[in-house]
């Protein structure tokens, strides 16, 4: 997945946004998703004619015309509820009407307590069955967003004592789950790598922390005001890369 090399407003004259104008897209999400929607609105500004209308709706009739529909799915902290909610919405009439449908988890859905191996198996089975049920709708996948991590001498002491550092341990689980998503869906260009975007700094470097002799990615602090949600800079960065990803899929 190609990223823009620096944060900037979109130059609409040289990018393939025209490929999005006539599309019917559904995006399921929670709070960070609203950040991304705000970022899309920021970027579009007055150039709304080059993008489908943005509506918060799950009404199948909305897909009679080009639309970027979005809504909440499931409950934060319950990944399975989001997977079920997305499937219910597809079966409720969005599937087969939308040309593209995707949803994202929140960082609170995958933590150190999550049995990610069992959940990934469930996720793959459900998503593959949904794609078989609705071949007219391309189902995309999204890596789990990351959070910033704790650093400093106290963290080193905790690790030396074998104690948990939740911000790091949670992100390590998210990194592993995301690696499985990349291996399964990235090769077919069906994956929007949100975690990669969030961990790519404005200068092109990656936000990395070392733990147990391994390297893991985390949310670049420049993109957040609270360690998890996206600030104005972060939401524009993510939105720009999401729109580029979608536009390239429709070429």
N, C-alpha and C positions, 0 to 999 in steps of 0.2 A: 504494500500500500504506500503510495507516494504522498509525502507531506509537503506543504509549502515550507520554504526555507526560513521564512520569518513572518511575524505577525503583521498583517496589513489588511486594509479594507480590500474587498474583491475588486479587481479590474474586470468589469462585466464584458468589456469589449474583446477580451482575449481568452475567456473561459467558456466551456461548453454548457452554460446554464440553459441554453435553448432546448437541450434534451430533456429538461425537467418540466417545461411549461405545460405539457399536455398529459402529465402522468397522474396516476391515482395511487397515493402512498399512505400507509398507516404506520404510525409509530406509537408503541406502548411504553410507558415510563412511569417514574415517580418524580421526586424533587429535582434531581440533577437533570432530568429530562426537560423540566420547565426552564432550567438555566439554558439548555441548548436551544429551546424554542425562542427564548429571548435573544440569544445570539444570532439566530437566523433573521429575526426581525431587525436587529441592529444592522446586520450586513446588507439586507435588502434595501433598507431606507425607503426611498421613493421608487425604487426599481421593481415594484411589486408585479409588474406585467410579465416579467420573465420567470415567475414562479407560480405554482398553483396556489389557490387561496388556502390559508392556514386556518383550520377549524379544530376546536376541541370538541370532538364528537365520536360516537360509536354507531351512529345511525347509518345502516347500509345504503340508504338513499343518497347519502352525501357523495358516494362514489359513482353516481350517475354522470358526474362531470369531473374534470381534473381537480384534485384536492390533495393537500398535505394534511391529513387528519391525524389527530393525536389524542390520547387519553391516558388516564391513570390505569395501571393494571396491578391487581393483587395488593398485598400489604408489605410495607417495608419490614425487613427482617425475616421474611418468609418467602424464600426463593420459589418453593413449589407452588405457592399461591399465585405468583406472577406467571409461571409457566401455564398453570391451569386457566387463569384469567385470559391469557392471550389465546389459548386454544378455544375457549368458550366464545370469545369475540369472533374468531374466524368462523367457527361453526354457526354463529348467530347471524351471519350474512356478509361479513367483511371478506371472508375467504371466497375467492373466485371473482370478487368485484374489484378489490385492490390489485394493482399490478405488482406492487411490492409491499410486504409487511414485515415488520421487525419490532422487537422490544428489547429493552435493556434492563439488566439487574441494577441494583444499587450496591454500593460498597458494604452496606450493613447486611446484605443477603448472604455474602460469603465471608466467613470469619474463621478464626482458629478452631471454633467448635463445630464447623460444618464438615460432614463426611463428604468431601468433594468427589471421591471416587464413585460412591453410590449415587450421588446426585447427578454427576455427569452422565452416568449410564441412563438415568431416567430422562434427563434433558435430551440426549441424543435420540432415544427411542420415541419420545413424544414429538419432537420437532421433525424427525424423519417421517413419522406417520402423518403429521399435518401436511407436509409437503406432498406426500402421496395422495392425500385427500383433496388437495387444492392445487393441482398442477398449473393452473392458470395464474396463480399468485406466487411470485418468487419470494421465498422466505430467507431473509438475511439474518445474520448472527452478529452479536456485539460483545466484545470482551468486557469483563467486569471492571468498572471504574476503580481507581485506586485512591488512597489517602496519603497524606504526608506522614512521615515517620518521626519518632522521637530520637534524638541524638544526645551526645554528651557523656560525661564521665559516669553519671548515674546509670546510664544504659549499659555501659561496659561492665560496671560492677554487677548489675543484675544478671547479665549473661555469664559472667565468671562464676556466679553463684548458682547458675542453672535455673534462674527465675524467668518467668514469662515476661515479655515486653509486647503487650497486646498490639500496639500499632504496627510493629514489625511482623509479629506472627500472623496477624490478620492479612497483611499484604503478601506475605509468603504464600498463604493459601490461595489468595486471588491470583498471584503470579502462576501458580501451578495449574489452576483451573483454566486460566487464559492460554497457557501453553497447549493444553489439550484442545481448546477451541481452535487455535491456530492450526494445529496438526490436522484436525478433522475437517475444517471448513475454509481455512485460508487459501489452500491450494486452488480452490475453485472460484476464488474472488467473491465468496459469499459472506465474507467477514469484514465488518467495520471494526478496526482495532482501536477502540476508544482508549484503552489503557496505554497503547503506544503513543497516541496523540497527547494524552495528559502528561506523560512522562518525558516528552520531547520539549526541551527548553527553547526559548526564542533564538538562541545561538546555534541550535541544532544538536547540542549535547543531550545526553539522557540523564534523568534524575535517578540515581542508583544508590542503594545502600548495600553494604557487605554484612553478611551474617553467616556464621558457621562455615566460612571459607567459600561461600557462594555469593553471587551478585543478584540482586532483585531490584525491580523498578518500583518507583513510588510517584505520587502526584507531585509535579514541580510546584514548589511553594508560590511562585509568581502567578499561578493561575487560580488561587483560592484565597478566600478571606477567613475561612474557618477550618482549613485542613481537609475538607471534603467537597463542599459545594464550589461551583465555579464563579469567580468574580467576572467583571466585565471583560477583562482581557482573556480570561480562560474560556468564557462562553463563546466569544467571537472566534477564537482559535479552533475550538472543537466544532462549532457550527460550520466554519469554512471548510474544514476537512471532511465533515459529513456530507456537505453539499457536493464537494468534488467527487467523493466516493460514489454518491448516487448518480451524478451526472455521467460519470464514466461508465456506469452499468447500463445506461440507456443509450449509449452511442450506437 
